Amino acid sequence: MQPPSVAIAYYSGRGHTAALAEAVAAGVGDASATATVLAVEKMDEPGWTVLDGADAIIFGSPTYMGNVSAGFQTFAESTSGRCMSGAWRDKVAAGFTNSGGKSGDKLHSLMSLVVLAAQQHMHWVNLGLAPGWTSSTSSEHDLNRLAFWLGAAAQTDTDVSAGHMHGSDLLTCRHLGRRVAEVTAQLLAGRAGTRDRPRGELLSSARSAE
C-alpha cells in the first residue's frame, strides 16, 4: 500500500503559521507519509489537484479577532463546489492555529475548521495529547502547553518573528502531523481490507454486530 498523502493547507500573515505548517509537515514525514505544504492565498490548479488527491488535509490559520483569518476564509468559501459534489468526502482532516494571546479565542478558530471539515464530509482527527503545563512541577516546554484538545494551538508574542516561536508549539504541531498520518494509514488499511472481503462476508459481519 502506498504511504498516505497529506496536504497542509494554510494561510499565514506574518510567517508564524507558515512555520507551524512546516512543523506539521515534518511530523507527517516522521510517520513515513508524504506531505505537501500549500499556502492557500497562492492556490492554483496544481494546488487544487494536490488537495483533491490527498488522503488527508490539515488546515491552518492564524486567529484574528477570534476567528480564522479573512485570507483563510476566502479559501474556505472557494471550496463550496467541492462541498456540494462531495469531492473531499471521507478524507481525514485536522487543524492548527496561532495567536498573540495565550487564549486569543483560538478554540473558535479550531471550531471553524471543524465545521469546514464537516461540510466537506471529512473525518476530523483531534490532537490526541493530554494538557501540558498544568501543575507546579510541569513546564511551559511540555507538549500541548496551552491545553487544547480539538487541534494544535500556538501562541507567539506579537513583536517576535517566526524564527522565535515557542519550541513546544512547534513540537505540538509536529505531533499533530504524525498523528494525522498514522490515523490516515490506519483508515486506508481498513478500507483495503474491506475491499478484499466478499460482500456476503461483510453483510454477515454487520448482522452479527447488531
ZABA-821138 format. One line per 8 residues: their letters; for each residue y negated, x negated, z negated of N, C-alpha, C. Coordinates in nm, 4 decimals, always signed. Layout:
BEGIN
A) Y/X/Z/Y/X/Z/Y/X/Z ~ ...
//
This chain:
BEGIN
MQPPSVAI) +0.1187/-0.0840/+0.0000/+0.0000/+0.0000/+0.0000/-0.1243/-0.0880/+0.0000 ~ -0.2236/-0.0500/+0.0803/-0.3481/-0.1253/+0.0878/-0.4242/-0.1170/-0.0440 ~ -0.4978/-0.2227/-0.0825/-0.5808/-0.2152/-0.2031/-0.6850/-0.1046/-0.1882 ~ -0.7231/-0.0397/-0.2965/-0.8249/+0.0648/-0.2880/-0.9567/+0.0079/-0.2356 ~ -1.0286/+0.0906/-0.1631/-1.1629/+0.0539/-0.1180/-1.2642/+0.1316/-0.2011 ~ -1.3581/+0.0604/-0.2600/-1.4569/+0.1213/-0.3494/-1.5965/+0.0889/-0.2966 ~ -1.6773/+0.1916/-0.2747/-1.8160/+0.1736/-0.2321/-1.9072/+0.1946/-0.3524 ~ -2.0072/+0.1109/-0.3653/-2.1078/+0.1263/-0.4714/-2.2384/+0.1635/-0.4027
AYYSGRGH) -2.2796/+0.2886/-0.4176/-2.3996/+0.3417/-0.3529/-2.5093/+0.3524/-0.4579 ~ -2.6143/+0.2723/-0.4436/-2.7144/+0.2655/-0.5494/-2.8562/+0.2634/-0.4916 ~ -2.9500/+0.3010/-0.5761/-3.0927/+0.2817/-0.5476/-3.1493/+0.1920/-0.6567 ~ -3.2327/+0.0965/-0.6170/-3.2939/+0.0065/-0.7152/-3.4409/-0.0108/-0.6824 ~ -3.5250/+0.0135/-0.7814/-3.6680/+0.0000/-0.7607/-3.7175/-0.1428/-0.7740 ~ -3.6715/-0.2137/-0.8791/-3.7217/-0.3479/-0.9074/-3.6099/-0.4525/-0.9177 ~ -3.4911/-0.4144/-0.8741/-3.3807/-0.5088/-0.8707/-3.2832/-0.4994/-0.9853 ~ -3.3185/-0.4263/-1.0911/-3.2291/-0.4200/-1.2076/-3.1008/-0.3432/-1.1752
TAALAEAV) -3.1141/-0.2279/-1.1105/-2.9948/-0.1503/-1.0769/-2.9115/-0.2229/-0.9721 ~ -2.9767/-0.2999/-0.8846/-2.9026/-0.3800/-0.7876/-2.8152/-0.4830/-0.8585 ~ -2.8672/-0.5434/-0.9653/-2.7884/-0.6401/-1.0421/-2.6680/-0.5729/-1.1068 ~ -2.6873/-0.4517/-1.1555/-2.5754/-0.3773/-1.2128/-2.4717/-0.3444/-1.1055 ~ -2.5193/-0.3090/-0.9866/-2.4274/-0.2779/-0.8771/-2.3398/-0.3979/-0.8433 ~ -2.3978/-0.5161/-0.8454/-2.3191/-0.6365/-0.8186/-2.2168/-0.6612/-0.9289 ~ -2.2531/-0.6286/-1.0530/-2.1582/-0.6420/-1.1637/-2.0430/-0.5431/-1.1470 ~ -2.0745/-0.4219/-1.1061/-1.9695/-0.3223/-1.0791/-1.8765/-0.3740/-0.9701
AAGVGDAS) -1.9335/-0.4294/-0.8639/-1.8520/-0.4821/-0.7539/-1.7612/-0.5945/-0.8013 ~ -1.8107/-0.6796/-0.8919/-1.7278/-0.7869/-0.9462/-1.6085/-0.7295/-1.0217 ~ -1.6306/-0.6206/-1.0952/-1.5208/-0.5563/-1.1662/-1.4176/-0.4975/-1.0718 ~ -1.4645/-0.4393/-0.9617/-1.3718/-0.3883/-0.8601/-1.2848/-0.5031/-0.8086 ~ -1.3472/-0.6170/-0.7842/-1.2716/-0.7331/-0.7389/-1.1730/-0.7830/-0.8415 ~ -1.2062/-0.7705/-0.9704/-1.1145/-0.8113/-1.0769/-0.9826/-0.7344/-1.0692 ~ -0.9891/-0.6118/-1.0160/-0.8694/-0.5286/-1.0045/-0.8045/-0.5421/-0.8668 ~ -0.8425/-0.6464/-0.7928/-0.7855/-0.6744/-0.6606/-0.8111/-0.5628/-0.5604
ATATVLAV) -0.9225/-0.4921/-0.5780/-0.9644/-0.3896/-0.4830/-1.0820/-0.4417/-0.4015 ~ -1.1166/-0.3690/-0.2971/-1.2234/-0.4098/-0.2067/-1.3516/-0.3340/-0.2407 ~ -1.4607/-0.4066/-0.2614/-1.5881/-0.3448/-0.2971/-1.6902/-0.3663/-0.1855 ~ -1.7675/-0.2611/-0.1577/-1.8799/-0.2700/-0.0644/-2.0025/-0.2135/-0.1345 ~ -2.1087/-0.2918/-0.1418/-2.2314/-0.2512/-0.2107/-2.3323/-0.2035/-0.1072 ~ -2.3855/-0.0816/-0.1276/-2.4768/-0.0200/-0.0312/-2.6038/+0.0258/-0.1005 ~ -2.7185/-0.0225/-0.0542/-2.8474/+0.0272/-0.1022/-2.8795/+0.1558/-0.0266 ~ -2.8899/+0.2683/-0.0975/-2.8962/+0.3976/-0.0290/-3.0258/+0.4181/+0.0479
EKMDEPGW) -3.1325/+0.3452/+0.0125/-3.2562/+0.3616/+0.0884/-3.2479/+0.2933/+0.2250 ~ -3.1407/+0.2180/+0.2477/-3.1215/+0.1492/+0.3755/-2.9998/+0.2031/+0.4505 ~ -2.9578/+0.3247/+0.4196/-2.8366/+0.3786/+0.4790/-2.8501/+0.3916/+0.6299 ~ -2.7457/+0.3456/+0.7014/-2.7371/+0.3615/+0.8455/-2.5976/+0.4127/+0.8790 ~ -2.5681/+0.4291/+1.0052/-2.4383/+0.4849/+1.0425/-2.3210/+0.4008/+0.9929 ~ -2.3275/+0.2678/+1.0026/-2.2170/+0.1887/+0.9444/-2.2006/+0.2119/+0.7947 ~ -2.3142/+0.2308/+0.7232/-2.3063/+0.2590/+0.5802/-2.2395/+0.3915/+0.5516 ~ -2.2759/+0.4936/+0.6278/-2.2120/+0.6242/+0.6093/-2.0628/+0.6155/+0.6412
TVLDGADA) -2.0271/+0.5356/+0.7390/-1.8862/+0.5190/+0.7738/-1.8096/+0.4565/+0.6573 ~ -1.8727/+0.3602/+0.5895/-1.8092/+0.2994/+0.4721/-1.7869/+0.4036/+0.3640 ~ -1.8892/+0.4848/+0.3345/-1.8758/+0.5872/+0.2310/-1.7683/+0.6889/+0.2677 ~ -1.7663/+0.7327/+0.3924/-1.6682/+0.8326/+0.4345/-1.5259/+0.7781/+0.4283 ~ -1.5101/+0.6477/+0.4481/-1.3769/+0.5895/+0.4484/-1.3306/+0.5354/+0.3147 ~ -1.4209/+0.5288/+0.2170/-1.3857/+0.4712/+0.0866/-1.2929/+0.5622/+0.0075 ~ -1.2096/+0.5012/-0.0741/-1.1243/+0.5789/-0.1644/-1.2021/+0.6236/-0.2873 ~ -1.3068/+0.5493/-0.3235/-1.3886/+0.5810/-0.4407/-1.5333/+0.5438/-0.4122
IIFGSPTY) -1.6255/+0.6199/-0.4717/-1.7677/+0.5897/-0.4613/-1.8260/+0.5873/-0.6023 ~ -1.8924/+0.4790/-0.6358/-1.9602/+0.4671/-0.7649/-2.1101/+0.4742/-0.7381 ~ -2.1754/+0.5725/-0.7990/-2.3167/+0.5964/-0.7770/-2.4003/+0.5251/-0.8836 ~ -2.5139/+0.4692/-0.8432/-2.6017/+0.4028/-0.9388/-2.7474/+0.4330/-0.9113 ~ -2.8224/+0.4558/-1.0181/-2.9659/+0.4832/-1.0048/-3.0369/+0.4448/-1.1331 ~ -3.1604/+0.3962/-1.1231/-3.2402/+0.3831/-1.2446/-3.2754/+0.5223/-1.2965 ~ -3.3055/+0.5304/-1.4231/-3.3549/+0.6553/-1.4806/-3.5066/+0.6500/-1.4839 ~ -3.5688/+0.7390/-1.4080/-3.7143/+0.7516/-1.4051/-3.7514/+0.8904/-1.4552
MGNVSAGF) -3.8349/+0.8971/-1.5560/-3.8803/+1.0267/-1.6082/-3.7624/+1.1186/-1.6418 ~ -3.6579/+1.0589/-1.6992/-3.5450/+1.1375/-1.7485/-3.4471/+1.1847/-1.6448 ~ -3.4501/+1.1266/-1.5254/-3.3541/+1.1685/-1.4227/-3.3347/+1.0542/-1.3235 ~ -3.2453/+1.0758/-1.2269/-3.2277/+0.9756/-1.1230/-3.3586/+0.9585/-1.0460 ~ -3.3739/+0.8469/-0.9813/-3.4968/+0.8182/-0.9082/-3.5109/+0.9081/-0.7856 ~ -3.6336/+0.9217/-0.7399/-3.6588/+1.0006/-0.6192/-3.5841/+0.9418/-0.5000 ~ -3.5772/+0.8082/-0.4937/-3.5053/+0.7441/-0.3842/-3.3579/+0.7800/-0.3828 ~ -3.2959/+0.7837/-0.5010/-3.1548/+0.8221/-0.5057/-3.1387/+0.9701/-0.4737
QTFAESTS) -3.2298/+1.0526/-0.5231/-3.2191/+1.1958/-0.4976/-3.2323/+1.2262/-0.3489 ~ -3.3153/+1.1502/-0.2782/-3.3249/+1.1670/-0.1333/-3.1896/+1.1430/-0.0675 ~ -3.1217/+1.0372/-0.1127/-2.9868/+1.0101/-0.0632/-2.8930/+1.1251/-0.0975 ~ -2.8967/+1.1715/-0.2226/-2.8072/+1.2793/-0.2655/-2.8255/+1.4032/-0.1781 ~ -2.9496/+1.4374/-0.1510/-2.9757/+1.5562/-0.0701/-2.9277/+1.5379/+0.0741 ~ -2.9260/+1.4136/+0.1204/-2.8813/+1.3884/+0.2576/-2.7298/+1.4003/+0.2720 ~ -2.6573/+1.4167/+0.1596/-2.5118/+1.4327/+0.1654/-2.4702/+1.5793/+0.1710 ~ -2.5643/+1.6709/+0.1842/-2.5313/+1.8134/+0.1768/-2.4325/+1.8557/+0.2846
GRCMSGAW) -2.4439/+1.7980/+0.4039/-2.3488/+1.8317/+0.5092/-2.2076/+1.7917/+0.4730 ~ -2.1937/+1.6781/+0.4065/-2.0622/+1.6338/+0.3628/-2.0087/+1.7231/+0.2525 ~ -2.0990/+1.7758/+0.1705/-2.0587/+1.8712/+0.0674/-1.9963/+1.9950/+0.1314 ~ -2.0609/+2.0478/+0.2329/-2.0129/+2.1698/+0.2966/-1.8833/+2.1471/+0.3742 ~ -1.8680/+2.0283/+0.4313/-1.7471/+2.0005/+0.5096/-1.6318/+1.9485/+0.4244 ~ -1.6620/+1.9080/+0.3017/-1.5586/+1.8511/+0.2153/-1.5180/+1.7113/+0.2566 ~ -1.6109/+1.6367/+0.3173/-1.5780/+1.5038/+0.3691/-1.5357/+1.4068/+0.2591 ~ -1.5898/+1.4256/+0.1386/-1.5567/+1.3342/+0.0287/-1.4605/+1.3980/-0.0725
RDKVAAGF) -1.3977/+1.5062/-0.0351/-1.3062/+1.5762/-0.1258/-1.1973/+1.4825/-0.1758 ~ -1.1742/+1.4874/-0.3067/-1.0664/+1.4146/-0.3747/-1.0837/+1.2632/-0.3758 ~ -1.2018/+1.2121/-0.3377/-1.2315/+1.0730/-0.3659/-1.2592/+1.0576/-0.5158 ~ -1.2457/+0.9381/-0.5666/-1.2800/+0.9083/-0.7052/-1.4297/+0.8781/-0.7126 ~ -1.4938/+0.9181/-0.8228/-1.6369/+0.8952/-0.8410/-1.6644/+0.8450/-0.9824 ~ -1.7744/+0.7736/-0.9980/-1.8223/+0.7285/-1.1290/-1.9692/+0.6929/-1.1120 ~ -2.0347/+0.6548/-1.2242/-2.1764/+0.6270/-1.2121/-2.2306/+0.5348/-1.3196 ~ -2.3498/+0.4790/-1.2915/-2.4188/+0.3921/-1.3867/-2.5689/+0.4076/-1.3690
TNSGGKSG) -2.6428/+0.3741/-1.4761/-2.7880/+0.3876/-1.4714/-2.8528/+0.2867/-1.5652 ~ -2.9830/+0.2693/-1.5492/-3.0600/+0.1743/-1.6288/-3.1977/+0.2329/-1.6564 ~ -3.2528/+0.2027/-1.7741/-3.3901/+0.2445/-1.8040/-3.4524/+0.1448/-1.9003 ~ -3.5833/+0.1570/-1.9213/-3.6519/+0.0687/-2.0144/-3.6271/+0.1053/-2.1591 ~ -3.6049/+0.2335/-2.1872/-3.5795/+0.2781/-2.3240/-3.4329/+0.2672/-2.3602 ~ -3.4063/+0.2515/-2.4896/-3.2678/+0.2447/-2.5345/-3.1932/+0.3722/-2.4963 ~ -3.2589/+0.4867/-2.5125/-3.2028/+0.6131/-2.4660/-3.2604/+0.6446/-2.3281 ~ -3.3908/+0.6747/-2.3252/-3.4552/+0.6992/-2.1968/-3.4049/+0.8224/-2.1243
DKLHSLMS) -3.3284/+0.9079/-2.1950/-3.2661/+1.0248/-2.1330/-3.1714/+0.9852/-2.0193 ~ -3.1032/+0.8716/-2.0380/-3.0074/+0.8270/-1.9364/-2.8914/+0.9241/-1.9197 ~ -2.8557/+0.9963/-2.0256/-2.7461/+1.0917/-2.0138/-2.7763/+1.1958/-1.9065 ~ -2.9030/+1.2356/-1.8969/-2.9410/+1.3328/-1.7951/-2.9143/+1.2780/-1.6557 ~ -2.9458/+1.1511/-1.6345/-2.9185/+1.0896/-1.5043/-2.7689/+1.0871/-1.4750 ~ -2.6894/+1.0479/-1.5736/-2.5446/+1.0455/-1.5530/-2.4912/+1.1852/-1.5233 ~ -2.5465/+1.2853/-1.5900/-2.5030/+1.4228/-1.5628/-2.5408/+1.4645/-1.4205 ~ -2.6545/+1.4190/-1.3724/-2.6924/+1.4479/-1.2338/-2.5914/+1.3867/-1.1366
LVVLAAQQ) -2.5449/+1.2662/-1.1694/-2.4449/+1.2023/-1.0845/-2.3118/+1.2761/-1.0907 ~ -2.2760/+1.3264/-1.2085/-2.1531/+1.4050/-1.2229/-2.1610/+1.5308/-1.1372 ~ -2.2750/+1.5995/-1.1423/-2.2917/+1.7218/-1.0632/-2.2812/+1.6905/-0.9139 ~ -2.3434/+1.5801/-0.8711/-2.3317/+1.5400/-0.7313/-2.1852/+1.5209/-0.6933 ~ -2.1097/+1.4506/-0.7786/-1.9676/+1.4286/-0.7511/-1.8915/+1.5609/-0.7467 ~ -1.9238/+1.6526/-0.8374/-1.8558/+1.7825/-0.8390/-1.8858/+1.8619/-0.7121 ~ -2.0110/+1.8565/-0.6677/-2.0468/+1.9269/-0.5446/-1.9732/+1.8697/-0.4236 ~ -1.9385/+1.7420/-0.4320/-1.8637/+1.6781/-0.3239/-1.7126/+1.6897/-0.3440
HMHWVNLG) -1.6700/+1.7625/-0.4492/-1.5271/+1.7867/-0.4771/-1.4533/+1.6571/-0.5106 ~ -1.5234/+1.5679/-0.5833/-1.4662/+1.4383/-0.6178/-1.4111/+1.4403/-0.7603 ~ -1.3368/+1.3367/-0.7967/-1.2770/+1.3245/-0.9308/-1.3560/+1.2209/-1.0112 ~ -1.4224/+1.2647/-1.1174/-1.5084/+1.1758/-1.1958/-1.4279/+1.0931/-1.2943 ~ -1.4586/+0.9643/-1.3023/-1.3947/+0.8733/-1.3981/-1.4979/+0.8328/-1.5025 ~ -1.4661/+0.8525/-1.6288/-1.5601/+0.8144/-1.7354/-1.5512/+0.6646/-1.7648 ~ -1.6351/+0.6178/-1.8567/-1.6426/+0.4752/-1.8847/-1.5169/+0.4207/-1.9508 ~ -1.4553/+0.4994/-2.0365/-1.3305/+0.4557/-2.0983/-1.3465/+0.3455/-2.2013
LAPGWTSS) -1.4596/+0.3452/-2.2706/-1.4837/+0.2457/-2.3760/-1.5292/+0.3154/-2.5041 ~ -1.4867/+0.2625/-2.6170/-1.5421/+0.3077/-2.7444/-1.6859/+0.2584/-2.7552 ~ -1.7685/+0.3247/-2.8353/-1.9067/+0.2795/-2.8505/-1.9130/+0.1465/-2.9244 ~ -1.9986/+0.0581/-2.8780/-2.0200/-0.0686/-2.9463/-2.1460/-0.0653/-3.0307 ~ -2.1688/-0.1700/-3.1087/-2.2917/-0.1890/-3.1856/-2.3214/-0.0691/-3.2766 ~ -2.2192/-0.0272/-3.3530/-2.2349/+0.0922/-3.4352/-2.2211/+0.0650/-3.5843 ~ -2.2086/-0.0607/-3.6242/-2.1921/-0.0910/-3.7656/-2.2653/-0.2208/-3.7986 ~ -2.2719/-0.2504/-3.9275/-2.3404/-0.3721/-3.9708/-2.2669/-0.4985/-3.9286
TSSEHDLN) -2.1389/-0.4850/-3.8956/-2.0602/-0.6016/-3.8558/-2.0443/-0.6118/-3.7036 ~ -2.0973/-0.5134/-3.6312/-2.0887/-0.5187/-3.4851/-2.2119/-0.5882/-3.4286 ~ -2.2208/-0.5939/-3.2961/-2.3244/-0.6749/-3.2345/-2.3798/-0.6085/-3.1093 ~ -2.5038/-0.6399/-3.0759/-2.5621/-0.5913/-2.9509/-2.4925/-0.6491/-2.8294 ~ -2.4070/-0.7469/-2.8522/-2.3329/-0.8064/-2.7418/-2.1994/-0.7371/-2.7179 ~ -2.1690/-0.6339/-2.7968/-2.0482/-0.5545/-2.7747/-2.0570/-0.4842/-2.6391 ~ -1.9409/-0.4622/-2.5770/-1.9387/-0.3754/-2.4601/-1.9837/-0.2347/-2.5001 ~ -2.0471/-0.1651/-2.4080/-2.0963/-0.0297/-2.4329/-2.1843/-0.0257/-2.5572
RLAFWLGA) -2.2773/-0.1195/-2.5655/-2.3632/-0.1322/-2.6832/-2.4527/-0.0108/-2.7041 ~ -2.4777/+0.0676/-2.5985/-2.5640/+0.1859/-2.6097/-2.4840/+0.3140/-2.6325 ~ -2.3528/+0.3016/-2.6392/-2.2644/+0.4125/-2.6782/-2.2728/+0.5314/-2.5832 ~ -2.2402/+0.5074/-2.4571/-2.2272/+0.6149/-2.3592/-2.0810/+0.6321/-2.3223 ~ -2.0434/+0.7533/-2.2896/-1.9054/+0.7821/-2.2509/-1.8934/+0.8222/-2.1039 ~ -1.9906/+0.8950/-2.0536/-1.9804/+0.9545/-1.9201/-1.9822/+0.8497/-1.8096 ~ -2.0577/+0.7430/-1.8316/-2.0673/+0.6347/-1.7343/-2.1253/+0.5124/-1.8018 ~ -2.1613/+0.4128/-1.7232/-2.2196/+0.2913/-1.7786/-2.3712/+0.3049/-1.7856
AAQTDTDV) -2.4293/+0.2692/-1.8999/-2.5733/+0.2807/-1.9194/-2.6284/+0.1475/-1.9683 ~ -2.7387/+0.1052/-1.9085/-2.8004/-0.0223/-1.9421/-2.9449/-0.0013/-1.9839 ~ -2.9977/-0.0967/-2.0594/-3.1388/-0.0937/-2.0994/-3.1991/-0.2293/-2.0689 ~ -3.3139/-0.2276/-2.0024/-3.3820/-0.3518/-1.9678/-3.5290/-0.3411/-2.0041 ~ -3.5803/-0.4364/-2.0760/-3.7233/-0.4354/-2.1087/-3.8042/-0.4278/-1.9791 ~ -3.9095/-0.3500/-1.9839/-3.9852/-0.3225/-1.8616/-4.0618/-0.4431/-1.8088 ~ -4.0748/-0.5464/-1.8907/-4.1522/-0.6629/-1.8469/-4.0651/-0.7834/-1.8139 ~ -3.9342/-0.7613/-1.7920/-3.8464/-0.8725/-1.7554/-3.7856/-0.8470/-1.6185
SAGHMHGS) -3.7484/-0.9547/-1.5515/-3.6909/-0.9456/-1.4179/-3.5419/-0.9133/-1.4260 ~ -3.4853/-0.8854/-1.3104/-3.3422/-0.8549/-1.3040/-3.2573/-0.9725/-1.3489 ~ -3.3126/-1.0924/-1.3430/-3.2373/-1.2099/-1.3866/-3.2251/-1.2234/-1.5365 ~ -3.2922/-1.1355/-1.6110/-3.2878/-1.1422/-1.7574/-3.2313/-1.0142/-1.8179 ~ -3.1408/-0.9504/-1.7474/-3.0775/-0.8298/-1.8002/-2.9790/-0.8649/-1.9111 ~ -2.9506/-0.7676/-1.9961/-2.8631/-0.7915/-2.1113/-2.7201/-0.8162/-2.0639 ~ -2.6611/-0.9232/-2.1133/-2.5261/-0.9591/-2.0722/-2.4234/-0.8517/-2.1004 ~ -2.4385/-0.7817/-2.2118/-2.3444/-0.6759/-2.2458/-2.3475/-0.5646/-2.1418
DLLTCRHL) -2.4675/-0.5312/-2.0934/-2.4787/-0.4238/-1.9951/-2.4126/-0.4637/-1.8634 ~ -2.4286/-0.5880/-1.8242/-2.3640/-0.6354/-1.7017/-2.2119/-0.6327/-1.7160 ~ -2.1628/-0.6741/-1.8317/-2.0182/-0.6724/-1.8550/-1.9643/-0.5304/-1.8650 ~ -2.0442/-0.4393/-1.9191/-2.0025/-0.2997/-1.9268/-1.9903/-0.2411/-1.7871 ~ -2.0845/-0.2742/-1.6992/-2.0749/-0.2278/-1.5608/-1.9561/-0.2923/-1.4898 ~ -1.9291/-0.4165/-1.5215/-1.8121/-0.4821/-1.4623/-1.6841/-0.4105/-1.5064 ~ -1.6808/-0.3715/-1.6341/-1.5664/-0.2940/-1.6832/-1.5530/-0.1636/-1.6049 ~ -1.6644/-0.0958/-1.5793/-1.6592/+0.0307/-1.5049/-1.5993/+0.0094/-1.3666
GRRVAEVT) -1.6419/-0.0953/-1.2969/-1.5867/-0.1215/-1.1645/-1.4372/-0.1442/-1.1675 ~ -1.3918/-0.2226/-1.2647/-1.2483/-0.2484/-1.2768/-1.1728/-0.1201/-1.3094 ~ -1.2272/-0.0392/-1.3992/-1.1601/+0.0858/-1.4382/-1.1484/+0.1810/-1.3193 ~ -1.2552/+0.1952/-1.2439/-1.2512/+0.2852/-1.1284/-1.1484/+0.2367/-1.0270 ~ -1.1435/+0.1069/-1.0023/-1.0458/+0.0530/-0.9075/-0.9035/+0.0787/-0.9550 ~ -0.8799/+0.0622/-1.0841/-0.7450/+0.0839/-1.1373/-0.7060/+0.2310/-1.1304 ~ -0.7969/+0.3193/-1.1672/-0.7668/+0.4628/-1.1607/-0.7439/+0.5056/-1.0152 ~ -0.8232/+0.4517/-0.9248/-0.8063/+0.4849/-0.7837/-0.6709/+0.4388/-0.7321
AQLLAGRA) -0.6295/+0.3202/-0.7725/-0.4975/+0.2710/-0.7321/-0.3866/+0.3620/-0.7846 ~ -0.4005/+0.4082/-0.9071/-0.3016/+0.4998/-0.9638/-0.2955/+0.6300/-0.8839 ~ -0.4126/+0.6816/-0.8487/-0.4180/+0.8074/-0.7739/-0.3551/+0.7909/-0.6353 ~ -0.3867/+0.6813/-0.5691/-0.3297/+0.6581/-0.4362/-0.1786/+0.6415/-0.4429 ~ -0.1305/+0.5723/-0.5459/+0.0145/+0.5553/-0.5607/+0.0819/+0.6898/-0.5841 ~ +0.0179/+0.7750/-0.6643/+0.0737/+0.9080/-0.6879/+0.0787/+0.9913/-0.5615 ~ -0.0249/+0.9832/-0.4814/-0.0263/+1.0581/-0.3552/+0.0821/+1.0069/-0.2614 ~ +0.0989/+0.8741/-0.2566/+0.2012/+0.8173/-0.1705/+0.3403/+0.8625/-0.2143
GTRDRPRG) +0.3631/+0.8666/-0.3452/+0.4914/+0.9124/-0.3960/+0.5171/+1.0574/-0.3643 ~ +0.4124/+1.1391/-0.3692/+0.4263/+1.2808/-0.3379/+0.4601/+1.3007/-0.1913 ~ +0.3978/+1.2221/-0.1040/+0.4255/+1.2351/+0.0400/+0.5700/+1.2002/+0.0724 ~ +0.6290/+1.1121/-0.0075/+0.7648/+1.0666/+0.0202/+0.8708/+1.1623/-0.0317 ~ +0.8299/+1.2623/-0.1098/+0.9273/+1.3559/-0.1663/+0.9373/+1.4808/-0.0792 ~ +1.0574/+1.5328/-0.0583/+1.0732/+1.6544/+0.0222/+0.9974/+1.7712/-0.0411 ~ +0.9497/+1.8636/+0.0424/+0.8721/+1.9765/-0.0068/+0.9518/+2.0607/-0.1057 ~ +1.0812/+2.0798/-0.0783/+1.1632/+2.1609/-0.1677/+1.1732/+2.0999/-0.3064
ELLSSARS) +1.1801/+1.9665/-0.3127/+1.1874/+1.8977/-0.4418/+1.0569/+1.9133/-0.5181 ~ +0.9434/+1.9076/-0.4470/+0.8139/+1.9250/-0.5122/+0.7994/+2.0643/-0.5692 ~ +0.8421/+2.1657/-0.4922/+0.8320/+2.3037/-0.5404/+0.9224/+2.3247/-0.6614 ~ +1.0406/+2.2641/-0.6588/+1.1318/+2.2764/-0.7718/+1.0726/+2.2136/-0.8975 ~ +1.0059/+2.0975/-0.8817/+0.9448/+2.0302/-0.9949/+0.8305/+2.1133/-1.0513 ~ +0.7533/+2.1769/-0.9633/+0.6431/+2.2592/-1.0078/+0.6931/+2.3796/-1.0865 ~ +0.8005/+2.4417/-1.0395/+0.8548/+2.5581/-1.1110/+0.9118/+2.5171/-1.2463 ~ +0.9705/+2.3980/-1.2529/+1.0264/+2.3509/-1.3791/+0.9194/+2.3266/-1.4836
AE) +0.7969/+2.2920/-1.4380/+0.6888/+2.2638/-1.5286/+0.6215/+2.3896/-1.5816 ~ +0.6489/+2.5040/-1.5181/+0.5841/+2.6294/-1.5618/+0.6462/+2.6835/-1.6911
//
